[in-house]
Amino acid sequence: MAADLSAPTAAQRRQSAAQETLAQAQSLWNTGSREAALQLVQEAVAVAERTQPVDATLLAQLVREQVRMELALGRPGPVLAVLMRLEPALSGQADLWAVRGNAAQRLGRHQESVQAYLAALQLRPGEQRWMLGAAVSLAALGQLEAAARQAEEARALGPVSPEVLTYLRQAGVPLR
C-alpha cells in the first residue's frame, strides 16, 4: 500500500495550527481582548516548547508574538523571563536577542542588555538601532568610551535621532 504523499506531515499540521492560533490571537487583540490574546499565545508557546523535537522556527514565530504583546502591555519582566528560559532553542534568532536587550534595559539590567544587544549584533551586524541600544546601556554602566564607539558606529550607518544623541551626550558619552 503506497503512502498518501498529499497528507500533511506532523510539522505542517503544527505550523497550520500555529497560524490559526496567531490569527485568532490577533483578532482577540484587535477587538480589545488583550489578556485573552496573550494567554492564547502563551499557551501555544508552552505547547511548542514541550513538542519534541522542538521546532525552533515555529517556536520563534510564536515567541515573537508573545513578546510583542507583553511589551505593548508594558511588561518587560515576562519578556526577559521567557527569552532567558527559551535561550537554548532561540539562540540563533538575532531579533529576539535584541528584544531581550530592550527588555533588560527597560528593567535597568544594563549589563544583561549590553550582552543581549551584542549577541544580536554578532548574528546580524550593522543593525543601527541595536548599536544604539547597546550604547545607551553602556552609558548607564558608566562605560562611556565603549558607548561612544557603539554610537559612532551607528552614526556611520546613517542618521541617528537627535534625541538619542542628546540623551547620550547628557549621560556623558563623548561623541564627535
Secondary structure, 3 states (H helix, E strand, C coil): CCCCCCCCCHHHHHHHHHHHHHHHHHHHHHCCCHHHHHHHHHHHHHHHHHCCCCCHHHHHHHHHHHHHHHHHCCCHHHHHHHHHHCHHHHCCCHHHHHHHHHHHHHCCCHHHHHHHHHHHHHHCCCCHHHHHHHHHHHHHCCCHHHHHHHHHHHHHHCCCCHHHHHHHHHCCCCCC
